[in-house]
Amino acid sequence: MYVYLLLEFQSSIDHFMAVRILGYLALLYQDLIRSEKLTK
């Protein structure tokens, strides 16, 4: 099990922050698949 803490400091409000976090999560999964650390 992986636990990641993501902190991002911004100077303004981002109304699409959920979309940005979803993109970060997708990149994390891609990296886990490439490094073969994620099993089926």
PyRosetta script that sets phi, psi and omega in degrees:
from pyrosetta import init, pose_from_sequence

init()
pose = pose_from_sequence("MYVYLLLEFQSSIDHFMAVRILGYLALLYQDLIRSEKLTK")
pose.set_psi(1, 137.8)
pose.set_omega(1, 179.6)
pose.set_phi(2, -110.2)
pose.set_psi(2, 139.3)
pose.set_omega(2, 174.1)
pose.set_phi(3, -127.0)
pose.set_psi(3, 121.7)
pose.set_omega(3, 179.8)
pose.set_phi(4, -120.2)
pose.set_psi(4, 139.0)
pose.set_omega(4, 174.8)
pose.set_phi(5, -111.6)
pose.set_psi(5, 119.1)
pose.set_omega(5, -176.7)
pose.set_phi(6, -112.4)
pose.set_psi(6, 118.1)
pose.set_omega(6, 176.0)
pose.set_phi(7, -116.9)
pose.set_psi(7, 132.1)
pose.set_omega(7, 178.0)
pose.set_phi(8, -138.3)
pose.set_psi(8, 120.7)
pose.set_omega(8, -179.7)
pose.set_phi(9, -93.8)
pose.set_psi(9, 131.8)
pose.set_omega(9, -177.1)
pose.set_phi(10, -130.2)
pose.set_psi(10, 154.2)
pose.set_omega(10, 178.7)
pose.set_phi(11, -92.7)
pose.set_psi(11, -12.4)
pose.set_omega(11, 179.4)
pose.set_phi(12, -141.2)
pose.set_psi(12, 167.9)
pose.set_omega(12, -179.6)
pose.set_phi(13, -76.5)
pose.set_psi(13, 134.0)
pose.set_omega(13, 176.6)
pose.set_phi(14, -111.9)
pose.set_psi(14, 110.7)
pose.set_omega(14, -177.4)
pose.set_phi(15, -74.1)
pose.set_psi(15, -12.1)
pose.set_omega(15, -179.7)
pose.set_phi(16, -111.2)
pose.set_psi(16, 32.3)
pose.set_omega(16, -178.9)
pose.set_phi(17, -62.0)
pose.set_psi(17, -35.2)
pose.set_omega(17, 178.8)
pose.set_phi(18, -61.8)
pose.set_psi(18, -37.5)
pose.set_omega(18, 178.6)
pose.set_phi(19, -68.0)
pose.set_psi(19, -39.2)
pose.set_omega(19, 178.7)
pose.set_phi(20, -64.4)
pose.set_psi(20, -42.8)
pose.set_omega(20, 178.7)
pose.set_phi(21, -65.5)
pose.set_psi(21, -37.9)
pose.set_omega(21, 176.6)
pose.set_phi(22, -61.2)
pose.set_psi(22, -39.2)
pose.set_omega(22, 176.2)
pose.set_phi(23, -63.9)
pose.set_psi(23, -41.6)
pose.set_omega(23, 176.6)
pose.set_phi(24, -62.1)
pose.set_psi(24, -40.3)
pose.set_omega(24, 180.0)
pose.set_phi(25, -65.6)
pose.set_psi(25, -40.7)
pose.set_omega(25, 177.8)
pose.set_phi(26, -63.2)
pose.set_psi(26, -41.4)
pose.set_omega(26, 177.4)
pose.set_phi(27, -64.6)
pose.set_psi(27, -36.7)
pose.set_omega(27, 177.3)
pose.set_phi(28, -63.3)
pose.set_psi(28, -46.3)
pose.set_omega(28, 178.9)
pose.set_phi(29, -63.0)
pose.set_psi(29, -39.7)
pose.set_omega(29, 177.7)
pose.set_phi(30, -61.2)
pose.set_psi(30, -42.0)
pose.set_omega(30, 179.4)
pose.set_phi(31, -66.2)
pose.set_psi(31, -40.4)
pose.set_omega(31, 178.0)
pose.set_phi(32, -64.8)
pose.set_psi(32, -38.6)
pose.set_omega(32, 178.3)
pose.set_phi(33, -67.1)
pose.set_psi(33, -44.2)
pose.set_omega(33, 179.4)
pose.set_phi(34, -62.6)
pose.set_psi(34, -39.2)
pose.set_omega(34, -178.2)
pose.set_phi(35, -84.2)
pose.set_psi(35, 1.4)
pose.set_omega(35, 177.2)
pose.set_phi(36, 58.9)
pose.set_psi(36, 32.8)
pose.set_omega(36, 175.5)
pose.set_phi(37, -94.4)
pose.set_psi(37, -8.8)
pose.set_omega(37, -179.3)
pose.set_phi(38, -102.5)
pose.set_psi(38, 122.6)
pose.set_omega(38, -179.9)
pose.set_phi(39, -98.5)
pose.set_psi(39, 161.8)
pose.set_omega(39, -178.6)
pose.set_phi(40, -73.0)
pose.dump_pdb("model.pdb")
